[in-house]
Amino acid sequence: MSTPEDERRQSGSLDEPLSEAHGRWRKIDPTLTEGELVRVAGGRNQAEAEFIQALLLEWGVPSILRRSAGFDVPDYLAAGPRDVLVPEAAEETAREVLLQADLAPTTGDSRGPRPLVVAAVVAGGGALTALLAWLVAQGM
């Protein structure tokens, strides 16, 4: 007894992939598979990251998902941020695809508070609290 895959091979229909994984593999551009993995995007959860991964695959860019640092806890399941990693050879193509889709990471002043400013505010607040405590103690 033969399987549908065997019949497809025998009938000469090589255009159809043998499996879902084989179909994904056939979309990858071999020139984009060289180099170390680099982060090009991130998703807020697994579903969003898989969407980005599928978008990149449509352009022939291979990618893998990884839980972001600090969120590698199995109890999170599909929750928690994910990094989308591509080979170095595909980095430029991946960034162009993400820019066209308006999914590229934003650049600018969204990096969070600066450590020196935070330290100055905390020190100032501590000094003000100490001064008020001293004034209350002197008045009593």
GUGUVEX-815901 format. One record per residue (C-alpha): z, y, x; residue in three letters. Coordinates in nm, 2 decimals. Layout:
# GUGUVEX-815901
<pt><zz>Z</zz><yy>Y</yy><xx>X</xx><resn>ALA</resn></pt>
...
This chain:
# GUGUVEX-815901
<pt><zz>0.00</zz><yy>0.00</yy><xx>0.00</xx><resn>MET</resn></pt>
<pt><zz>-0.10</zz><yy>0.34</yy><xx>0.14</xx><resn>SER</resn></pt>
<pt><zz>0.08</zz><yy>0.67</yy><xx>0.10</xx><resn>THR</resn></pt>
<pt><zz>-0.10</zz><yy>0.98</yy><xx>-0.02</xx><resn>PRO</resn></pt>
<pt><zz>-0.09</zz><yy>1.12</yy><xx>0.33</xx><resn>GLU</resn></pt>
<pt><zz>-0.27</zz><yy>0.81</yy><xx>0.46</xx><resn>ASP</resn></pt>
<pt><zz>-0.53</zz><yy>0.85</yy><xx>0.19</xx><resn>GLU</resn></pt>
<pt><zz>-0.58</zz><yy>1.22</yy><xx>0.27</xx><resn>ARG</resn></pt>
<pt><zz>-0.64</zz><yy>1.13</yy><xx>0.64</xx><resn>ARG</resn></pt>
<pt><zz>-0.89</zz><yy>0.86</yy><xx>0.55</xx><resn>GLN</resn></pt>
<pt><zz>-1.08</zz><yy>1.09</yy><xx>0.31</xx><resn>SER</resn></pt>
<pt><zz>-1.13</zz><yy>1.34</yy><xx>0.58</xx><resn>GLY</resn></pt>
<pt><zz>-0.93</zz><yy>1.62</yy><xx>0.41</xx><resn>SER</resn></pt>
<pt><zz>-0.78</zz><yy>1.77</yy><xx>0.73</xx><resn>LEU</resn></pt>
<pt><zz>-0.75</zz><yy>2.12</yy><xx>0.58</xx><resn>ASP</resn></pt>
<pt><zz>-0.44</zz><yy>2.03</yy><xx>0.38</xx><resn>GLU</resn></pt>
<pt><zz>-0.11</zz><yy>2.01</yy><xx>0.58</xx><resn>PRO</resn></pt>
<pt><zz>0.06</zz><yy>1.68</yy><xx>0.59</xx><resn>LEU</resn></pt>
<pt><zz>0.40</zz><yy>1.83</yy><xx>0.51</xx><resn>SER</resn></pt>
<pt><zz>0.57</zz><yy>2.16</yy><xx>0.45</xx><resn>GLU</resn></pt>
<pt><zz>0.68</zz><yy>2.18</yy><xx>0.82</xx><resn>ALA</resn></pt>
<pt><zz>0.33</zz><yy>2.09</yy><xx>0.93</xx><resn>HIS</resn></pt>
<pt><zz>0.19</zz><yy>2.37</yy><xx>0.71</xx><resn>GLY</resn></pt>
<pt><zz>0.43</zz><yy>2.62</yy><xx>0.87</xx><resn>ARG</resn></pt>
<pt><zz>0.34</zz><yy>2.50</yy><xx>1.22</xx><resn>TRP</resn></pt>
<pt><zz>-0.03</zz><yy>2.54</yy><xx>1.16</xx><resn>ARG</resn></pt>
<pt><zz>0.02</zz><yy>2.91</yy><xx>1.08</xx><resn>LYS</resn></pt>
<pt><zz>0.18</zz><yy>2.99</yy><xx>1.42</xx><resn>ILE</resn></pt>
<pt><zz>-0.04</zz><yy>3.17</yy><xx>1.67</xx><resn>ASP</resn></pt>
<pt><zz>0.01</zz><yy>2.97</yy><xx>2.00</xx><resn>PRO</resn></pt>
<pt><zz>-0.03</zz><yy>3.29</yy><xx>2.21</xx><resn>THR</resn></pt>
<pt><zz>0.29</zz><yy>3.43</yy><xx>2.05</xx><resn>LEU</resn></pt>
<pt><zz>0.52</zz><yy>3.14</yy><xx>2.16</xx><resn>THR</resn></pt>
<pt><zz>0.60</zz><yy>3.23</yy><xx>2.52</xx><resn>GLU</resn></pt>
<pt><zz>0.92</zz><yy>3.39</yy><xx>2.66</xx><resn>GLY</resn></pt>
<pt><zz>1.28</zz><yy>3.42</yy><xx>2.58</xx><resn>GLU</resn></pt>
<pt><zz>1.41</zz><yy>3.48</yy><xx>2.22</xx><resn>LEU</resn></pt>
<pt><zz>1.47</zz><yy>3.85</yy><xx>2.13</xx><resn>VAL</resn></pt>
<pt><zz>1.62</zz><yy>4.00</yy><xx>1.81</xx><resn>ARG</resn></pt>
<pt><zz>1.37</zz><yy>4.20</yy><xx>1.61</xx><resn>VAL</resn></pt>
<pt><zz>1.55</zz><yy>4.22</yy><xx>1.27</xx><resn>ALA</resn></pt>
<pt><zz>1.85</zz><yy>4.12</yy><xx>1.07</xx><resn>GLY</resn></pt>
<pt><zz>1.92</zz><yy>4.02</yy><xx>0.72</xx><resn>GLY</resn></pt>
<pt><zz>2.24</zz><yy>4.09</yy><xx>0.52</xx><resn>ARG</resn></pt>
<pt><zz>2.24</zz><yy>3.73</yy><xx>0.41</xx><resn>ASN</resn></pt>
<pt><zz>2.04</zz><yy>3.41</yy><xx>0.46</xx><resn>GLN</resn></pt>
<pt><zz>1.80</zz><yy>3.47</yy><xx>0.18</xx><resn>ALA</resn></pt>
<pt><zz>1.70</zz><yy>3.82</yy><xx>0.31</xx><resn>GLU</resn></pt>
<pt><zz>1.66</zz><yy>3.68</yy><xx>0.66</xx><resn>ALA</resn></pt>
<pt><zz>1.44</zz><yy>3.39</yy><xx>0.53</xx><resn>GLU</resn></pt>
<pt><zz>1.22</zz><yy>3.65</yy><xx>0.35</xx><resn>PHE</resn></pt>
<pt><zz>1.17</zz><yy>3.83</yy><xx>0.68</xx><resn>ILE</resn></pt>
<pt><zz>1.10</zz><yy>3.50</yy><xx>0.86</xx><resn>GLN</resn></pt>
<pt><zz>0.83</zz><yy>3.41</yy><xx>0.60</xx><resn>ALA</resn></pt>
<pt><zz>0.67</zz><yy>3.75</yy><xx>0.63</xx><resn>LEU</resn></pt>
<pt><zz>0.65</zz><yy>3.71</yy><xx>1.01</xx><resn>LEU</resn></pt>
<pt><zz>0.51</zz><yy>3.36</yy><xx>0.96</xx><resn>LEU</resn></pt>
<pt><zz>0.22</zz><yy>3.49</yy><xx>0.75</xx><resn>GLU</resn></pt>
<pt><zz>0.12</zz><yy>3.70</yy><xx>1.05</xx><resn>TRP</resn></pt>
<pt><zz>0.14</zz><yy>3.40</yy><xx>1.29</xx><resn>GLY</resn></pt>
<pt><zz>0.48</zz><yy>3.50</yy><xx>1.44</xx><resn>VAL</resn></pt>
<pt><zz>0.72</zz><yy>3.21</yy><xx>1.50</xx><resn>PRO</resn></pt>
<pt><zz>1.09</zz><yy>3.30</yy><xx>1.44</xx><resn>SER</resn></pt>
<pt><zz>1.43</zz><yy>3.14</yy><xx>1.41</xx><resn>ILE</resn></pt>
<pt><zz>1.74</zz><yy>3.25</yy><xx>1.23</xx><resn>LEU</resn></pt>
<pt><zz>2.09</zz><yy>3.28</yy><xx>1.38</xx><resn>ARG</resn></pt>
<pt><zz>2.42</zz><yy>3.39</yy><xx>1.24</xx><resn>ARG</resn></pt>
<pt><zz>2.52</zz><yy>3.72</yy><xx>1.37</xx><resn>SER</resn></pt>
<pt><zz>2.80</zz><yy>3.75</yy><xx>1.62</xx><resn>ALA</resn></pt>
<pt><zz>3.14</zz><yy>3.73</yy><xx>1.45</xx><resn>GLY</resn></pt>
<pt><zz>3.00</zz><yy>3.57</yy><xx>1.14</xx><resn>PHE</resn></pt>
<pt><zz>2.96</zz><yy>3.21</yy><xx>1.27</xx><resn>ASP</resn></pt>
<pt><zz>3.20</zz><yy>3.06</yy><xx>1.02</xx><resn>VAL</resn></pt>
<pt><zz>3.08</zz><yy>2.76</yy><xx>0.83</xx><resn>PRO</resn></pt>
<pt><zz>3.29</zz><yy>2.87</yy><xx>0.52</xx><resn>ASP</resn></pt>
<pt><zz>3.05</zz><yy>3.16</yy><xx>0.47</xx><resn>TYR</resn></pt>
<pt><zz>2.76</zz><yy>2.92</yy><xx>0.39</xx><resn>LEU</resn></pt>
<pt><zz>2.46</zz><yy>3.14</yy><xx>0.30</xx><resn>ALA</resn></pt>
<pt><zz>2.67</zz><yy>3.46</yy><xx>0.31</xx><resn>ALA</resn></pt>
<pt><zz>2.70</zz><yy>3.69</yy><xx>0.61</xx><resn>GLY</resn></pt>
<pt><zz>2.44</zz><yy>3.86</yy><xx>0.83</xx><resn>PRO</resn></pt>
<pt><zz>2.16</zz><yy>3.67</yy><xx>1.01</xx><resn>ARG</resn></pt>
<pt><zz>1.96</zz><yy>3.77</yy><xx>1.32</xx><resn>ASP</resn></pt>
<pt><zz>1.58</zz><yy>3.71</yy><xx>1.32</xx><resn>VAL</resn></pt>
<pt><zz>1.47</zz><yy>3.60</yy><xx>1.67</xx><resn>LEU</resn></pt>
<pt><zz>1.12</zz><yy>3.58</yy><xx>1.80</xx><resn>VAL</resn></pt>
<pt><zz>0.97</zz><yy>3.49</yy><xx>2.14</xx><resn>PRO</resn></pt>
<pt><zz>0.91</zz><yy>3.78</yy><xx>2.38</xx><resn>GLU</resn></pt>
<pt><zz>0.53</zz><yy>3.74</yy><xx>2.35</xx><resn>ALA</resn></pt>
<pt><zz>0.56</zz><yy>3.80</yy><xx>1.97</xx><resn>ALA</resn></pt>
<pt><zz>0.81</zz><yy>4.10</yy><xx>1.98</xx><resn>GLU</resn></pt>
<pt><zz>0.55</zz><yy>4.38</yy><xx>1.96</xx><resn>GLU</resn></pt>
<pt><zz>0.35</zz><yy>4.20</yy><xx>1.68</xx><resn>THR</resn></pt>
<pt><zz>0.68</zz><yy>4.13</yy><xx>1.49</xx><resn>ALA</resn></pt>
<pt><zz>0.79</zz><yy>4.49</yy><xx>1.51</xx><resn>ARG</resn></pt>
<pt><zz>0.45</zz><yy>4.61</yy><xx>1.39</xx><resn>GLU</resn></pt>
<pt><zz>0.46</zz><yy>4.37</yy><xx>1.09</xx><resn>VAL</resn></pt>
<pt><zz>0.81</zz><yy>4.49</yy><xx>1.01</xx><resn>LEU</resn></pt>
<pt><zz>0.72</zz><yy>4.85</yy><xx>1.03</xx><resn>LEU</resn></pt>
<pt><zz>0.42</zz><yy>4.80</yy><xx>0.80</xx><resn>GLN</resn></pt>
<pt><zz>0.65</zz><yy>4.62</yy><xx>0.55</xx><resn>ALA</resn></pt>
<pt><zz>0.92</zz><yy>4.90</yy><xx>0.59</xx><resn>ASP</resn></pt>
<pt><zz>1.17</zz><yy>4.64</yy><xx>0.71</xx><resn>LEU</resn></pt>
<pt><zz>1.21</zz><yy>4.75</yy><xx>1.07</xx><resn>ALA</resn></pt>
<pt><zz>1.56</zz><yy>4.83</yy><xx>1.18</xx><resn>PRO</resn></pt>
<pt><zz>1.64</zz><yy>5.20</yy><xx>1.15</xx><resn>THR</resn></pt>
<pt><zz>1.69</zz><yy>5.40</yy><xx>1.46</xx><resn>THR</resn></pt>
<pt><zz>1.89</zz><yy>5.72</yy><xx>1.49</xx><resn>GLY</resn></pt>
<pt><zz>2.25</zz><yy>5.83</yy><xx>1.44</xx><resn>ASP</resn></pt>
<pt><zz>2.35</zz><yy>5.53</yy><xx>1.23</xx><resn>SER</resn></pt>
<pt><zz>2.52</zz><yy>5.37</yy><xx>1.53</xx><resn>ARG</resn></pt>
<pt><zz>2.87</zz><yy>5.45</yy><xx>1.40</xx><resn>GLY</resn></pt>
<pt><zz>3.15</zz><yy>5.66</yy><xx>1.53</xx><resn>PRO</resn></pt>
<pt><zz>3.17</zz><yy>5.75</yy><xx>1.90</xx><resn>ARG</resn></pt>
<pt><zz>3.48</zz><yy>5.60</yy><xx>2.07</xx><resn>PRO</resn></pt>
<pt><zz>3.59</zz><yy>5.93</yy><xx>2.24</xx><resn>LEU</resn></pt>
<pt><zz>3.58</zz><yy>6.12</yy><xx>1.91</xx><resn>VAL</resn></pt>
<pt><zz>3.79</zz><yy>5.84</yy><xx>1.74</xx><resn>VAL</resn></pt>
<pt><zz>4.04</zz><yy>5.85</yy><xx>2.03</xx><resn>ALA</resn></pt>
<pt><zz>4.07</zz><yy>6.23</yy><xx>2.01</xx><resn>ALA</resn></pt>
<pt><zz>4.13</zz><yy>6.22</yy><xx>1.63</xx><resn>VAL</resn></pt>
<pt><zz>4.39</zz><yy>5.95</yy><xx>1.66</xx><resn>VAL</resn></pt>
<pt><zz>4.57</zz><yy>6.13</yy><xx>1.95</xx><resn>ALA</resn></pt>
<pt><zz>4.56</zz><yy>6.46</yy><xx>1.76</xx><resn>GLY</resn></pt>
<pt><zz>4.70</zz><yy>6.30</yy><xx>1.45</xx><resn>GLY</resn></pt>
<pt><zz>4.98</zz><yy>6.14</yy><xx>1.65</xx><resn>GLY</resn></pt>
<pt><zz>5.06</zz><yy>6.47</yy><xx>1.82</xx><resn>ALA</resn></pt>
<pt><zz>5.07</zz><yy>6.65</yy><xx>1.49</xx><resn>LEU</resn></pt>
<pt><zz>5.30</zz><yy>6.38</yy><xx>1.34</xx><resn>THR</resn></pt>
<pt><zz>5.54</zz><yy>6.41</yy><xx>1.64</xx><resn>ALA</resn></pt>
<pt><zz>5.55</zz><yy>6.79</yy><xx>1.61</xx><resn>LEU</resn></pt>
<pt><zz>5.63</zz><yy>6.77</yy><xx>1.24</xx><resn>LEU</resn></pt>
<pt><zz>5.90</zz><yy>6.51</yy><xx>1.30</xx><resn>ALA</resn></pt>
<pt><zz>6.05</zz><yy>6.73</yy><xx>1.58</xx><resn>TRP</resn></pt>
<pt><zz>6.05</zz><yy>7.04</yy><xx>1.35</xx><resn>LEU</resn></pt>
<pt><zz>6.22</zz><yy>6.85</yy><xx>1.07</xx><resn>VAL</resn></pt>
<pt><zz>6.48</zz><yy>6.72</yy><xx>1.31</xx><resn>ALA</resn></pt>
<pt><zz>6.55</zz><yy>7.07</yy><xx>1.45</xx><resn>GLN</resn></pt>
<pt><zz>6.58</zz><yy>7.22</yy><xx>1.10</xx><resn>GLY</resn></pt>
<pt><zz>6.85</zz><yy>6.97</yy><xx>0.99</xx><resn>MET</resn></pt>
